Amino acid sequence: MRLDSIHLALLAGALACGGASAAQDSASAGKAIALNSAKGNCMACHAMPGIAENVLPGNVGMPLVNVKSLVKSKRELRAHIWDQTRFNKDTVMPPFGKHRILTDEEINEVTDFIYGL
């Protein structure tokens, strides 16, 4: 079967939508982890735009606003979440990956969420 340009465009659009949906699902899962006081608990230390405005956010860590402009890549952000002590030995941020507070998949999801802020 030969695909013409219309069919190729439809296929490309379907694949793009599937990828976007997976990224949105990952970010949604990351948000749930970030806001869970038994897991990420990011709100304990960081203010996040549009998140729980009626709750007083922490102010120990930097506000998580326009994160894409603060790090070189999503990979760098993930490294900070995995073990912030690699970047700042005096940090109070827990090394979520190094100490196995979060799984690799959970860190990926939190990274997707925070990178989108």
Backbone as CSV, one residue per row, in Angstrom:
resi,resn,N_x,N_y,N_z,CA_x,CA_y,CA_z,C_x,C_y,C_z
1,MET,0.850,-1.185,0.000,0.000,0.000,0.000,0.889,1.240,0.000
2,ARG,0.580,2.143,-0.865,1.350,3.375,-0.973,0.610,4.500,-0.260
3,LEU,1.332,5.240,0.572,0.721,6.355,1.295,0.915,7.639,0.513
4,ASP,-0.172,8.368,0.338,-0.046,9.666,-0.321,0.194,10.743,0.740
5,SER,0.372,11.962,0.315,0.725,13.040,1.243,-0.366,13.310,2.276
6,ILE,-1.615,13.128,1.940,-2.704,13.357,2.899,-2.637,12.306,4.006
7,HIS,-2.447,11.049,3.607,-2.368,9.991,4.607,-1.127,10.161,5.499
8,LEU,-0.023,10.574,4.900,1.182,10.820,5.688,0.974,11.958,6.686
9,ALA,0.286,13.001,6.262,0.005,14.127,7.154,-0.903,13.691,8.301
10,LEU,-1.896,12.884,7.999,-2.796,12.385,9.046,-2.049,11.496,10.038
11,LEU,-1.192,10.639,9.515,-0.399,9.768,10.373,0.535,10.591,11.261
12,ALA,1.191,11.580,10.693,2.089,12.439,11.469,1.325,13.178,12.557
13,GLY,0.137,13.670,12.235,-0.682,14.366,13.229,-1.108,13.454,14.354
14,ALA,-1.471,12.229,14.026,-1.881,11.270,15.045,-0.714,10.936,15.967
15,LEU,0.472,10.750,15.387,1.645,10.457,16.203,2.002,11.642,17.093
16,ALA,1.891,12.849,16.577,2.196,14.042,17.363,1.230,14.185,18.528
17,CYS,-0.035,13.921,18.292,-1.032,14.024,19.362,-0.775,12.981,20.434
18,GLY,-0.383,11.791,20.026,-0.084,10.740,20.993,1.091,11.118,21.863
19,GLY,2.115,11.716,21.272,3.284,12.144,22.030,2.940,13.255,23.005
20,ALA,2.117,14.180,22.568,1.705,15.284,23.441,0.882,14.748,24.606
21,SER,0.021,13.781,24.315,-0.814,13.204,25.353,0.043,12.494,26.404
22,ALA,1.051,11.763,25.958,1.934,11.072,26.893,2.682,12.072,27.761
23,ALA,3.151,13.166,27.172,3.858,14.201,27.936,2.919,14.855,28.948
24,GLN,1.672,15.095,28.532,0.692,15.688,29.446,0.384,14.736,30.591
25,ASP,0.274,13.435,30.293,0.021,12.449,31.339,1.173,12.415,32.338
26,SER,2.403,12.471,31.823,3.580,12.456,32.686,3.616,13.702,33.570
27,ALA,3.330,14.861,32.989,3.320,16.108,33.761,2.213,16.084,34.814
28,SER,1.061,15.528,34.483,-0.036,15.427,35.457,0.349,14.515,36.617
29,ALA,0.990,13.410,36.287,1.462,12.506,37.340,2.514,13.210,38.189
30,GLY,3.396,13.973,37.540,4.423,14.718,38.262,3.836,15.760,39.193
31,LYS,2.775,16.403,38.756,2.107,17.394,39.610,1.565,16.726,40.867
32,ALA,0.946,15.573,40.703,0.401,14.856,41.856,1.513,14.484,42.840
33,ILE,2.658,14.070,42.324,3.796,13.730,43.188,4.341,14.985,43.871
34,ALA,4.495,16.056,43.100,5.057,17.302,43.637,4.201,17.871,44.756
35,LEU,2.897,17.698,44.669,1.988,18.252,45.670,1.688,17.276,46.804
36,ASN,2.146,16.053,46.705,1.889,15.024,47.713,2.870,15.193,48.869
37,SER,2.370,15.460,50.058,3.251,15.710,51.199,4.027,14.461,51.625
38,ALA,3.614,13.292,51.174,4.337,12.064,51.501,5.345,11.684,50.418
39,LYS,5.397,12.455,49.356,6.298,12.144,48.239,7.213,13.338,47.966
40,GLY,6.919,14.087,46.895,7.770,15.205,46.506,7.689,16.374,47.453
41,ASN,6.470,16.746,47.800,6.218,17.838,48.747,6.938,19.132,48.362
42,CYS,6.965,19.434,47.074,7.674,20.622,46.577,7.131,21.919,47.178
43,MET,5.829,21.955,47.453,5.206,23.168,47.995,5.732,23.522,49.387
44,ALA,6.361,22.574,50.069,6.913,22.871,51.391,8.026,23.905,51.301
45,CYS,8.725,23.926,50.160,9.874,24.829,50.014,9.771,25.803,48.852
46,HIS,8.947,25.488,47.854,8.896,26.290,46.635,7.500,26.849,46.366
47,ALA,7.458,28.082,45.902,6.216,28.648,45.367,6.134,28.214,43.902
48,MET,4.936,27.882,43.459,4.717,27.473,42.074,3.519,28.240,41.531
49,PRO,3.657,28.870,40.381,2.565,29.680,39.831,1.339,28.834,39.519
50,GLY,0.193,29.356,39.903,-1.065,28.693,39.569,-1.351,27.430,40.342
51,ILE,-0.574,27.135,41.350,-0.753,25.918,42.123,-1.170,26.281,43.537
52,ALA,-2.326,25.831,43.915,-2.820,25.967,45.287,-2.638,27.382,45.833
53,GLU,-3.251,28.350,45.164,-3.107,29.743,45.582,-3.585,29.997,47.012
54,ASN,-4.474,29.155,47.519,-4.996,29.357,48.860,-4.117,28.728,49.936
55,VAL,-3.013,28.129,49.519,-2.089,27.499,50.452,-0.817,28.346,50.491
56,LEU,-0.276,28.521,51.665,0.970,29.284,51.770,2.124,28.403,51.306
57,PRO,2.788,28.770,50.222,3.923,27.975,49.756,5.155,28.255,50.608
58,GLY,6.079,27.341,50.549,7.335,27.548,51.254,8.167,28.617,50.573
59,ASN,9.145,29.130,51.291,10.030,30.137,50.705,11.499,29.800,50.946
60,VAL,11.779,28.553,51.260,13.159,28.112,51.466,13.862,27.981,50.116
61,GLY,13.168,27.384,49.155,13.724,27.228,47.815,13.260,28.347,46.906
62,MET,13.899,28.447,45.781,13.527,29.483,44.813,12.125,29.218,44.261
63,PRO,11.400,30.258,43.879,10.099,30.046,43.240,10.293,29.303,41.918
64,LEU,9.445,28.344,41.663,9.529,27.573,40.422,8.684,28.266,39.361
65,VAL,9.252,29.332,38.821,8.595,30.165,37.819,9.491,30.213,36.587
66,ASN,8.915,29.989,35.418,9.663,30.034,34.163,10.953,29.214,34.243
67,VAL,10.789,27.978,34.658,11.925,27.092,34.927,12.798,26.889,33.685
68,LYS,12.191,26.870,32.512,12.963,26.655,31.282,14.057,27.706,31.104
69,SER,13.858,28.895,31.646,14.878,29.943,31.512,15.957,29.827,32.586
70,LEU,15.738,28.976,33.572,16.681,28.851,34.680,17.668,27.700,34.526
71,VAL,17.309,26.726,33.723,18.181,25.572,33.495,18.448,25.428,32.006
72,LYS,19.538,24.760,31.666,19.914,24.598,30.260,19.027,23.603,29.526
73,SER,18.498,22.621,30.280,17.716,21.572,29.643,16.884,20.833,30.688
74,LYS,15.968,20.026,30.191,15.183,19.189,31.082,16.102,18.185,31.800
75,ARG,17.123,17.761,31.103,18.095,16.821,31.688,18.796,17.457,32.896
76,GLU,19.158,18.735,32.779,19.798,19.425,33.905,18.839,19.554,35.084
77,LEU,17.589,19.889,34.801,16.596,19.984,35.876,16.462,18.652,36.589
78,ARG,16.408,17.576,35.815,16.300,16.244,36.403,17.486,15.968,37.324
79,ALA,18.683,16.376,36.918,19.878,16.179,37.739,19.764,16.930,39.067
80,HIS,19.180,18.124,39.038,18.977,18.897,40.274,18.010,18.163,41.200
81,ILE,16.946,17.619,40.647,15.966,16.897,41.462,16.578,15.599,41.984
82,TRP,17.351,14.920,41.153,17.974,13.653,41.536,18.896,13.855,42.742
83,ASP,19.766,14.878,42.682,20.699,15.128,43.779,21.215,16.565,43.709
84,GLN,20.526,17.455,44.364,20.889,18.875,44.366,22.255,19.116,45.010
85,THR,22.712,18.198,45.855,24.009,18.393,46.511,25.170,18.387,45.511
86,ARG,24.949,17.869,44.311,25.981,17.916,43.274,26.227,19.348,42.803
87,PHE,25.228,20.196,42.970,25.312,21.583,42.524,25.544,22.543,43.680
88,ASN,25.075,22.173,44.864,25.186,23.029,46.047,25.307,22.123,47.270
89,LYS,26.510,21.994,47.790,26.738,21.065,48.909,25.990,21.475,50.180
90,ASP,25.600,22.742,50.287,24.912,23.229,51.478,23.393,23.267,51.330
91,THR,22.864,22.685,50.276,21.425,22.723,50.040,20.641,21.978,51.120
92,VAL,19.411,22.379,51.326,18.519,21.644,52.216,17.565,20.757,51.411
93,MET,17.659,20.843,50.085,16.791,20.024,49.238,17.218,18.561,49.321
94,PRO,16.270,17.691,49.609,16.623,16.267,49.688,17.077,15.738,48.329
95,PRO,18.048,14.834,48.323,18.454,14.190,47.074,17.455,13.077,46.738
96,PHE,16.388,13.440,46.037,15.255,12.551,45.813,15.626,11.239,45.132
97,GLY,16.582,11.269,44.224,16.990,10.045,43.547,18.054,9.294,44.309
98,LYS,19.063,10.003,44.705,20.194,9.392,45.407,19.740,8.641,46.660
99,HIS,18.791,9.195,47.374,18.284,8.564,48.598,17.029,7.729,48.353
100,ARG,16.674,7.558,47.094,15.532,6.716,46.696,14.213,7.164,47.332
101,ILE,14.073,8.473,47.487,12.811,9.035,47.973,11.755,8.895,46.881
102,LEU,12.187,9.119,45.640,11.327,8.938,44.467,11.995,7.943,43.528
103,THR,11.178,7.218,42.780,11.705,6.299,41.780,12.182,7.095,40.565
104,ASP,12.902,6.440,39.670,13.332,7.102,38.437,12.134,7.618,37.655
105,GLU,11.084,6.809,37.561,9.886,7.233,36.824,9.232,8.434,37.489
106,GLU,9.152,8.443,38.809,8.562,9.582,39.517,9.398,10.841,39.305
107,ILE,10.719,10.703,39.306,11.577,11.867,39.065,11.365,12.386,37.646
108,ASN,11.222,11.492,36.683,10.939,11.919,35.311,9.621,12.676,35.241
109,GLU,8.611,12.193,35.948,7.295,12.843,35.933,7.343,14.209,36.613
110,VAL,8.013,14.298,37.745,8.148,15.587,38.435,8.927,16.562,37.555
111,THR,9.955,16.061,36.893,10.739,16.901,35.979,9.853,17.447,34.865
112,ASP,9.020,16.586,34.271,8.106,17.028,33.215,7.171,18.123,33.721
113,PHE,6.656,17.947,34.931,5.745,18.935,35.513,6.451,20.262,35.758
114,ILE,7.562,20.217,36.467,8.256,21.450,36.856,8.827,22.170,35.637
115,TYR,9.322,21.428,34.662,9.881,22.041,33.463,8.809,22.822,32.691
116,GLY,7.575,22.426,32.856,6.465,23.112,32.185,5.964,24.346,32.916
117,LEU,6.460,24.607,34.123,5.999,25.785,34.874,6.601,27.063,34.323
